[in-house]
């Protein structure tokens, strides 16, 4: 006769068999594979290649900067020469009006100076420039029509009178070779262009002397050689 304990033991045996079969079945199933995504790393060249690229970029930027600065005067539609040519004739020294907050003939004029300019044209003959030195400081600067400076002289180097001849390379080559031409008191300046600007500036130490300094610069001349 089958007892209750026998039934429990038989049920436990059957359950164990079923559990073992289920385990073997699950073990035979393929397991899912989860892979961690890989982040792509940027690829760089060797340190030498990186430095070469940086050096090339710096040199290219420097060249572009220099070219833009040199081309700026030539590309300007209304540079100093164009504005001044509307107000005065060539080969005549003209005093400029004193700058004010409302009006300036040229940009960034220093109110501490009295200024005069001469638009030169060397197509016919060389130019003779003569500027008497004022009490404090007087300078003469030369620019091409595009605004490029090529020479400057002050009374500290020239003495009581700044006197010189401005001419082209061909005009200078045509000068006779004698003692008067090569004398130390005759300064010959070679202009790289036929047209340009002679700028004269005289320092005004005190406001009350401005009119006197202007009268002194009225004696300056900028004329063609005979």
C-alpha positions in Angstrom: 0.0 0.0 0.0 1.4 3.4 -1.0 1.8 5.8 1.8 1.8 9.6 1.9 5.6 9.6 2.4 6.1 7.5 -0.7 4.1 9.9 -2.8 6.2 12.9 -1.5 9.4 11.1 -2.3 8.3 10.2 -5.8 7.1 13.7 -6.4 10.4 15.1 -5.2 12.3 12.7 -7.5 10.2 13.7 -10.5 10.7 17.4 -9.7 14.5 16.9 -9.5 14.5 15.2 -12.9 12.5 18.0 -14.4 14.8 20.7 -12.9 17.9 18.9 -14.3 16.4 18.6 -17.7 15.4 22.3 -17.7 18.9 23.3 -16.7 20.4 21.3 -19.5 18.0 22.8 -22.0 18.7 26.4 -20.9 22.4 25.6 -20.9 22.2 24.5 -24.5 20.7 27.8 -25.7 23.1 30.4 -27.2 23.9 33.2 -24.8 23.5 36.9 -26.0 26.8 38.7 -26.4 26.9 42.4 -25.2 29.9 44.3 -26.4 30.9 47.7 -25.1 31.0 50.3 -27.9 34.5 51.5 -28.8 35.1 55.2 -29.1 37.2 56.1 -32.1 40.2 58.1 -31.2 41.4 61.0 -33.3 44.5 60.1 -35.2 47.3 62.6 -35.2 50.5 62.6 -37.0 53.9 62.5 -35.4 55.0 65.5 -33.2 57.2 66.7 -36.1 54.3 66.8 -38.5 52.2 68.8 -36.0 55.0 71.3 -35.4 55.5 71.6 -39.2 51.8 72.3 -39.7 51.7 74.9 -36.9 54.8 76.6 -38.3 53.3 76.7 -41.8 50.1 78.3 -40.5 52.0 81.0 -38.5 54.2 81.9 -41.5 51.2 82.0 -43.9 49.3 84.3 -41.5 52.3 86.6 -41.1 52.7 86.9 -44.9 49.0 87.7 -45.3 49.3 90.3 -42.6 52.3 92.0 -44.1 50.8 92.0 -47.6 47.6 93.6 -46.4 49.5 96.4 -44.6 51.7 97.1 -47.6 48.7 97.1 -50.0 46.5 99.2 -47.8 47.8 102.6 -48.9 47.6 101.6 -52.6 44.1 100.3 -52.3 42.7 103.3 -50.4 40.3 105.3 -52.5 41.0 108.7 -50.8 44.4 108.7 -49.3 46.3 111.8 -48.1 47.6 112.6 -51.6 44.2 112.5 -53.2 42.6 114.7 -50.5 45.4 117.2 -50.6 45.4 117.4 -54.4 41.9 118.8 -54.2 43.0 121.7 -52.0 46.4 122.8 -53.5 48.7 122.8 -56.5 51.8 120.8 -57.0 55.3 122.1 -56.1 54.0 124.8 -53.8 54.4 124.6 -50.0 51.1 125.3 -48.3 50.4 125.8 -44.6 47.6 123.7 -43.2 44.9 125.1 -40.9 45.3 124.2 -37.3 43.3 121.0 -36.5 40.2 121.1 -34.4 37.8 118.5 -33.0 35.3 119.4 -35.8 37.7 119.5 -38.8 41.1 118.2 -39.8 42.7 118.3 -43.2 44.5 115.0 -42.5 43.6 112.4 -40.0 45.3 112.2 -36.6 47.0 115.7 -36.9 48.9 116.6 -33.7 47.6 120.0 -32.4 51.1 120.6 -30.8 52.6 121.1 -34.3 52.1 123.6 -37.1 52.0 121.6 -40.4 52.7 122.5 -44.0 52.8 120.2 -47.1 54.0 120.3 -50.6 52.7 117.9 -53.3 55.7 117.4 -55.5 55.8 116.4 -59.2 59.3 115.6 -60.5 58.2 115.0 -64.1 59.7 118.3 -65.3 62.6 119.0 -63.0 64.0 118.2 -59.5 62.6 119.9 -56.5 64.4 122.3 -54.1 63.2 122.4 -50.5 64.2 125.0 -48.0 62.7 125.2 -44.5 64.1 127.5 -41.8 64.3 125.9 -38.4 62.0 127.2 -35.7 63.0 127.7 -32.0 62.1 124.2 -30.7 61.8 121.5 -33.3 61.3 121.3 -37.1 61.2 118.2 -39.3 60.8 117.5 -43.0 59.4 114.1 -44.1 59.0 112.6 -47.6 56.3 110.2 -48.7 55.2 108.7 -52.0 51.7 109.3 -53.4 50.7 106.0 -51.9 51.8 107.2 -48.4 55.0 105.2 -48.0 57.7 107.2 -46.1 61.2 107.1 -47.6 63.2 109.9 -45.9 63.0 112.3 -43.0 65.3 115.0 -41.6 65.1 117.3 -38.6 66.8 120.6 -37.7 68.8 118.7 -35.1 70.7 117.1 -37.9 70.5 119.8 -40.6 71.2 122.9 -38.5 69.4 126.3 -38.7 68.1 125.7 -42.2 66.9 122.4 -43.7 67.9 122.6 -47.4 67.9 119.8 -49.9 67.2 118.7 -53.5 64.7 116.0 -54.3 65.0 114.2 -57.6 64.5 110.8 -59.3 67.2 108.3 -59.9 67.6 109.3 -63.6 67.8 113.0 -62.6 70.4 112.3 -60.0 72.4 110.3 -62.5 72.4 113.2 -64.9 74.0 115.6 -62.3 77.5 116.8 -63.3 80.3 115.6 -61.2 81.9 118.7 -59.8 82.8 120.0 -56.3 79.6 122.1 -55.9 77.3 119.2 -56.6 79.2 116.9 -54.1 79.6 119.6 -51.4 78.4 118.7 -47.9 76.0 121.6 -47.8 73.9 120.2 -50.6 71.8 117.2 -49.7 70.4 115.2 -52.6 67.4 112.9 -51.8 66.4 110.3 -54.3 62.6 109.8 -54.7 61.3 106.4 -55.7 58.4 108.0 -57.6 57.6 111.1 -59.6 54.8 112.2 -57.3 54.6 112.4 -53.5 54.3 114.6 -50.5 56.8 116.7 -48.5 55.5 117.2 -45.0 56.9 119.9 -42.7 56.1 120.1 -39.0 57.2 122.6 -36.4 56.6 122.1 -32.7 54.8 124.8 -30.7 55.9 124.8 -27.1 53.4 127.4 -25.9 50.0 128.4 -27.3 51.0 132.1 -27.5 53.8 131.3 -30.0 51.7 129.5 -32.5 51.2 132.5 -34.7 55.0 133.3 -34.6 55.8 129.7 -35.7 53.3 129.9 -38.6 55.0 133.1 -39.8 58.4 131.3 -39.7 57.1 128.4 -41.8 55.7 130.9 -44.4 59.3 131.5 -45.4 59.7 127.9 -46.3 59.8 127.1 -50.1 59.2 124.1 -52.3 60.0 124.9 -55.9 61.3 123.3 -59.1 65.0 123.7 -60.0 65.7 126.0 -62.9 
